[in-house]
């Protein structure tokens, strides 16, 4: 008894004290062994850490051992997990796995208690979260449908003089020629330069405005191009080329998705007064045919603008948001273009444009929330970008990132002027 009392250590379960002199723990991994016919070697599939089990042999001693043992019995019968405080295992939430066994020893003046615990864990349910990139893509599809519907309600060539159809064909050629300026953005080069070849087939559908609009929307569908960029590996060319169309599309991190989105909204935003994709208004004194000619011009330009905006919305869901400033630049440009288009849209297109704006804002804001911020850094002296990258990040391979973001002339001689670098 003297030896036992000297070896006992205090512990407790749900606040009820007892003493222990030993404990057992079962730990390991959950493994499922797969055996196959005509194969000598099995495969052991690791399913994660196994649930920890604890065996505790406890003692309740002292003049009030009976009352203390009864309190421990009551604690064991309480619902839910309880806090086990053990001198070697520490503090943890546990649940009784088997019935607790209690043996009263009147001669020794003690009660012996056997516990078998498992770690309690937490009851967690899957939480539903919206996929903000997918919502942006869905809003882009809705904008395409709304743009086609809006076009079909205002465009007509049947029943008018032939010059109305000829003018519509010229308007379509003019719009496609202007979009051809996007060929300066390398991912869009082949698509933009090949639009002119489709004018002939589109003109044949002018008598059926809805079919014409849907065909044009299909022609503007850039999802195959986006998919090829994500799967293209090293074959993906840099987005920024420095041409007139792409000069505002280059981003500091060279993300082709951001470059495409910015270039597309730049072209789609040419619908203001005097712009190629403008929205003309017929004169009050115009004949019905001339009036319809102007309305057709406005309808074609609006259809092209909304087709471009729908693609910009969809592409924005693929923009790299690891740098907050770059993601926010795309967000602001796309949302500003959608707002501008909303001012000249009918009710159907307006609702789709505003829904797309909300989706883009929510998506890029959410994804950029954990991104790196841009912070100012002035080199203490003229030095190479390698030195700056190593001093800042302890990673000399990030020198190209600093050169590209700040458009440095020579990476070996960085001037002593404020630079923009990532916070992490």
C-alpha positions, 0 to 999 in steps of 0.5 A: 500500500505504501508503494501504491500511494507513492506511485499514484498521480492525480487525474480527473474526469468531468471534474471528478478527481481520482488517481492513476499509476498507469495508462494505455494508449492505442494509436496508429493508422487506418489501413485497408488491405486489398488483395487481388487474384493471381497477385502475390503482393497486396496493396495497403490503402492508408485511410488516415489516422486511427481513432486514439483509444485510452485505457485508464486504471484509476483508484479512488482513495481516502475516507470519502472514497465511496462518495468519490466513486459514486460521483465518478459513476455519475460522471460516466453516465452523463451524456456527451463527451467529457474532459479527461485530465491525465498526468501523462496524456494531458487534457482531452475531450473523450467519450466512454467506449465501454462500460466503466467497471468499479470494484470497491475494496473495503479492506483497503479503503479504496475503489478501483475503476477501469475506464476505456475512452476514445477521443471525442472528436467533433460532429461536423457537417458539410457546409454549403458554399457558393462557387463564385467562379462558377457563378460568374460563368453562369452569369456570362451564359445568361448575358449571352442569352439576354444579348441575343434576345435583346437583339432579336427584338429590335433588328429587322431586314425583311420588308425593307429595301435591300440597302438595309440588309447591305448596311447591316452587312457593312456594320458587321464587317466594320465591327469585326474589323475593329475586334481584329485589333485584339490580335495584338494579344497573343492568346486572342490572335488567331481567334480575332484575326479569323473572325472576318472569315465568318461574316459571309455565313452570318450575313446569310442569317440576317433574315432570322435575327435570333439565329443570327444572334445565337450564331454570333454568340457561338462564334465569340465563345472563347471557352475552348481557347481558355481550356487550351491555355490551362492545358497548354503548359509551356506552349502558352505564349505571354499575353502582353505584346505591347501592341495598341490593342494590348497596351492596356491589357498587360498585367504585371504578373503576365497572367494571360487571363487577365490580359484577355479580360482587360483587352476585351473590355477595352474593345467592348467599351468603344461604344461611346459617342464616336466609337466604332461600336456606338449606339446611334439614334435615328433622326426624327425625320428619317424614313422607315427604312432609314430609321430601321437601318440606324436601329440595325446598326445600334442592334449589331453594335450592342450585340457585339459589345455584349458578346465581348462582355459575356466572354470577359465575365467568363474569363474573369473567373479564371484570372489569377487572384494571388496578387490583390492589385492585379485581381482588383484591376480586372474587377474594376475594368470589367465592372465599369464596362458592364455598368457603362453597357447597362446605361444603354440596355433594355430591361432584359439585357440590363438585368443580365448585365447587373447580375454579371457585375455582381458575380464578377465583383463577388468572385474576384473580391473573394478569391483575392482576399487572401492574395499578396498585396503590393508594397513600396520598396526603394533599394538602398543603392543601385543593385541587381534584381537578384539581390533585391529578390534575395534580400526581400524573399530569400529567393533569387528566382523571383528577380524576374517578377520584380523586373516584369512588375516594375518594367525595369530596363536592365535587371542588373542595374535597378535604379534607386527609386520606389518599386512595387513588390509583393508583400509575400 
